[in-house]
Amino acid sequence: MVMSAVGSAASAVGEALGFVKGDKAKVVVVGSNKPEGDVEVECMFNPTEYRLSQTLNVTRNRTPSTAGGTPEYGGTNAMTLTTQLFFDDFASAKGDVTPKITTLLAWTKPTKSSLDAGKPCPPLVAFKWGGNPQLNDFSGFLKQVQVNYTIFRKDGTPVQAKVDITIEGQGEQFGGQNPTSHAANSRRTHEVIEGETLQSVAYDELGRPAYWRAIAELNGIDDPFRLPAGTNLLIPSVADAARSS
């Protein structure tokens, strides 16, 4: 295919110049809320670009003496990552790009374990590629998966597709929580499910595994390796956890 050849050639030139990494980009599930199926989707071709977006909230109180009103900072929204993934299996005898795309679509829905625990929630995912430090701690929900199938086998099976994805981050490492979300600033409880650790709870609830010590201190836990399923943990605010770490 023309697009495949052009993409491969561009990647080869980029790698020779040191601009493009040889490692394949991946979208991977992180944290303890794992789906039943695959937990990693490797890109068939590395994306040519990705975009990071960060916005903040500013309200303006109207005052007669100030043109445009007085601005008041209202916190930072979660960072988002958007990119387009290209899937091409045209050269295979029985090519089919739907399995990987089906996995991405499944990650927008609550996992079985979260449904069983009575707390429906999709898995957290991360975009792994290259050495950009801004991606090291970035993870969030797969907010959008938009698929454009472009080439098909005679029986209608898609063999080429462009997939636009958006990951909406969470946690204070992205500049702070949305100010409308009071959960980040107030204590709440978390019921431990089988296989969870203090580190995974800290990651899921507070955005950083290192905050496990704050959870342990708040709940009087002496042995962090003993965390029976069904235990109700009191979760500190992000601010309190940061002060305790």
C-alpha positions as CSV (number, residue, x, y, z in Angstrom):
1,M,0.0,0.0,0.0
2,V,1.1,3.5,-0.8
3,M,0.5,4.9,2.7
4,S,2.3,1.9,4.3
5,A,5.4,2.4,2.0
6,V,5.5,6.1,2.7
7,G,5.1,5.6,6.4
8,S,7.8,3.0,6.5
9,A,10.2,5.1,4.4
10,A,9.6,8.1,6.6
11,S,10.2,6.0,9.8
12,A,13.4,4.7,8.3
13,V,14.8,8.1,7.5
14,G,13.7,9.4,10.9
15,E,15.4,6.6,12.7
16,A,18.6,7.2,10.7
17,L,18.6,10.9,11.7
18,G,17.7,10.1,15.3
19,F,14.3,11.9,15.1
20,V,12.1,8.8,15.3
21,K,12.5,6.0,17.9
22,G,12.7,2.5,16.7
23,D,10.4,1.3,19.6
24,K,6.8,0.9,18.7
25,A,4.3,3.2,20.4
26,K,1.8,1.4,22.7
27,V,-1.4,2.1,24.5
28,V,-1.3,0.1,27.7
29,V,-3.6,-0.4,30.7
30,V,-2.1,0.7,34.0
31,G,-3.3,0.4,37.6
32,S,-5.1,-2.4,39.3
33,N,-8.4,-2.1,37.4
34,K,-7.5,-4.6,34.7
35,P,-9.9,-5.7,31.9
36,E,-10.4,-9.4,31.2
37,G,-8.8,-9.3,27.7
38,D,-5.6,-7.7,26.4
39,V,-3.9,-5.0,28.4
40,E,-1.6,-3.6,25.6
41,V,-2.2,-2.5,22.0
42,E,1.0,-2.0,20.1
43,C,0.8,0.4,17.2
44,M,1.5,-1.2,13.8
45,F,3.1,2.2,12.7
46,N,4.3,4.9,15.0
47,P,2.2,8.1,14.9
48,T,3.5,11.1,13.1
49,E,2.4,13.4,15.8
50,Y,0.5,13.6,19.1
51,R,-1.0,16.6,20.9
52,L,-1.0,17.4,24.6
53,S,-3.6,20.0,25.8
54,Q,-3.9,21.7,29.2
55,T,-6.5,24.3,30.0
56,L,-7.4,26.3,33.2
57,N,-10.5,27.9,34.5
58,V,-10.7,31.6,34.8
59,T,-13.9,33.4,36.0
60,R,-14.3,37.2,35.7
61,N,-16.2,39.2,38.3
62,R,-17.6,42.3,36.6
63,T,-16.5,45.5,38.2
64,P,-17.2,49.0,36.8
65,S,-13.6,50.2,37.4
66,T,-11.9,47.2,35.6
67,A,-12.3,46.6,31.9
68,G,-13.2,43.0,31.3
69,G,-13.8,42.4,35.0
70,T,-11.4,41.0,37.6
71,P,-10.0,37.5,36.7
72,E,-10.0,34.8,39.3
73,Y,-8.1,31.6,38.8
74,G,-10.3,28.5,39.3
75,G,-7.9,25.6,39.0
76,T,-6.5,23.6,36.1
77,N,-8.4,21.0,34.1
78,A,-7.0,17.5,33.4
79,M,-4.4,17.2,30.6
80,T,-5.6,15.5,27.4
81,L,-3.6,13.6,24.8
82,T,-4.9,13.1,21.3
83,T,-3.3,11.2,18.4
84,Q,-4.1,9.2,15.3
85,L,-3.1,5.5,15.1
86,F,-2.7,3.8,11.8
87,F,-3.5,0.1,11.4
88,D,-2.7,-1.8,8.1
89,D,-2.9,-5.6,7.7
90,F,-3.4,-5.6,3.9
91,A,-0.4,-7.7,3.2
92,S,-1.6,-10.6,5.2
93,A,-3.4,-13.5,3.6
94,K,-6.2,-13.1,6.0
95,G,-5.7,-9.6,7.2
96,D,-7.9,-8.1,9.9
97,V,-7.3,-4.9,11.9
98,T,-10.5,-5.3,14.0
99,P,-9.0,-7.3,17.0
100,K,-6.8,-4.4,18.2
101,I,-9.5,-1.8,17.6
102,T,-12.0,-4.0,19.4
103,T,-9.6,-3.9,22.4
104,L,-9.4,-0.1,22.4
105,L,-13.2,0.2,22.2
106,A,-13.5,-2.3,25.1
107,W,-11.3,0.0,27.3
108,T,-14.0,2.7,27.2
109,K,-16.3,0.5,29.2
110,P,-16.3,-0.5,32.9
111,T,-14.2,-3.6,33.7
112,K,-15.9,-6.7,35.0
113,S,-13.9,-6.5,38.3
114,S,-15.2,-2.9,38.9
115,L,-18.7,-4.0,38.1
116,D,-18.4,-6.9,40.6
117,A,-17.2,-4.5,43.2
118,G,-20.1,-2.2,42.7
119,K,-17.9,0.7,41.4
120,P,-18.2,0.7,37.6
121,C,-15.1,2.2,36.1
122,P,-13.1,1.8,32.8
123,P,-9.4,1.0,33.1
124,L,-6.8,3.7,33.2
125,V,-4.6,3.7,30.1
126,A,-1.3,5.3,29.2
127,F,0.4,6.2,25.9
128,K,4.0,4.8,25.9
129,W,6.5,6.0,23.3
130,G,9.8,7.7,23.3
131,G,11.5,9.7,26.1
132,N,9.1,12.6,26.5
133,P,9.1,13.1,30.4
134,Q,5.6,14.6,30.1
135,L,4.3,11.1,29.3
136,N,6.1,9.4,32.1
137,D,3.3,9.9,34.7
138,F,0.5,10.5,32.3
139,S,-2.5,8.1,32.4
140,G,-6.2,8.5,32.2
141,F,-9.4,7.3,30.7
142,L,-9.7,6.6,27.0
143,K,-12.3,9.3,26.5
144,Q,-12.8,8.8,22.7
145,V,-12.0,6.2,20.1
146,Q,-13.0,7.3,16.6
147,V,-12.4,4.6,13.9
148,N,-12.3,5.2,10.1
149,Y,-12.1,2.0,8.2
150,T,-10.6,2.6,4.7
151,I,-9.8,-0.6,2.9
152,F,-11.5,-4.0,3.0
153,R,-11.1,-7.6,1.8
154,K,-13.6,-9.0,-0.6
155,D,-15.7,-10.3,2.3
156,G,-15.9,-6.9,3.9
157,T,-13.2,-7.5,6.6
158,P,-11.4,-4.3,7.3
159,V,-7.7,-4.4,6.6
160,Q,-6.8,-0.7,7.1
161,A,-8.0,1.9,9.5
162,K,-7.2,5.2,11.0
163,V,-8.1,5.5,14.7
164,D,-8.2,8.8,16.5
165,I,-8.0,8.5,20.3
166,T,-8.2,10.9,23.2
167,I,-6.9,10.1,26.7
168,E,-8.1,12.4,29.4
169,G,-5.6,12.4,32.3
170,Q,-6.3,12.4,36.0
171,G,-4.3,13.3,39.1
172,E,-2.4,16.3,40.3
173,Q,0.7,15.5,38.2
174,F,-1.3,17.1,35.4
175,G,-1.6,20.5,37.1
176,G,-4.3,19.8,39.6
177,Q,-7.8,18.4,39.7
178,N,-10.9,20.0,38.2
179,P,-12.2,22.4,40.8
180,T,-15.7,21.1,40.3
181,S,-14.6,17.7,41.6
182,H,-14.8,17.9,45.4
183,A,-13.8,14.2,45.7
184,A,-10.1,15.2,45.3
185,N,-10.3,17.6,48.3
186,S,-12.4,15.6,50.7
187,R,-12.0,12.3,52.5
188,R,-13.8,9.3,51.2
189,T,-13.7,5.5,51.5
190,H,-12.4,2.7,49.3
191,E,-13.4,-0.9,49.6
192,V,-10.4,-3.2,48.8
193,I,-10.9,-5.8,46.2
194,E,-8.9,-9.0,45.7
195,G,-5.4,-8.3,44.4
196,E,-5.2,-4.6,45.4
197,T,-2.3,-3.2,47.3
198,L,-1.9,0.1,49.2
199,Q,0.2,1.3,46.2
200,S,-2.4,0.5,43.7
201,V,-5.2,2.1,45.8
202,A,-3.1,5.2,46.1
203,Y,-2.6,5.3,42.4
204,D,-6.3,4.7,41.6
205,E,-7.6,7.2,44.2
206,L,-4.9,9.8,44.4
207,G,-2.9,9.5,41.2
208,R,0.5,8.6,42.8
209,P,1.6,5.2,44.2
210,A,3.9,7.0,46.6
211,Y,0.9,8.3,48.6
212,W,0.3,4.8,50.0
213,R,2.0,5.9,53.2
214,A,-0.6,8.6,53.8
215,I,-3.4,6.0,53.4
216,A,-1.6,3.7,55.8
217,E,-1.1,6.4,58.5
218,L,-4.7,7.5,58.2
219,N,-6.0,4.0,58.7
220,G,-3.5,2.9,61.3
221,I,-2.0,0.1,59.1
222,D,1.2,-1.3,60.5
223,D,1.8,-4.0,57.8
224,P,1.2,-2.6,54.3
225,F,1.5,-6.1,52.8
226,R,-1.6,-7.3,54.7
227,L,-4.6,-5.8,53.0
228,P,-7.6,-8.2,53.1
229,A,-10.3,-7.9,50.4
230,G,-13.4,-6.1,51.8
231,T,-11.4,-3.7,54.0
232,N,-12.8,-0.2,53.9
233,L,-10.0,2.4,53.7
234,L,-10.4,6.0,54.5
235,I,-8.8,8.0,51.7
236,P,-7.1,11.3,52.5
237,S,-7.3,14.4,50.3
238,V,-4.6,14.9,47.7
239,A,-3.3,17.8,49.6
240,D,-3.1,15.8,52.9
241,A,-1.4,12.9,51.1
242,A,1.2,15.3,49.6
243,R,2.0,16.7,53.0
244,S,2.5,13.3,54.5
245,S,4.8,12.0,51.7
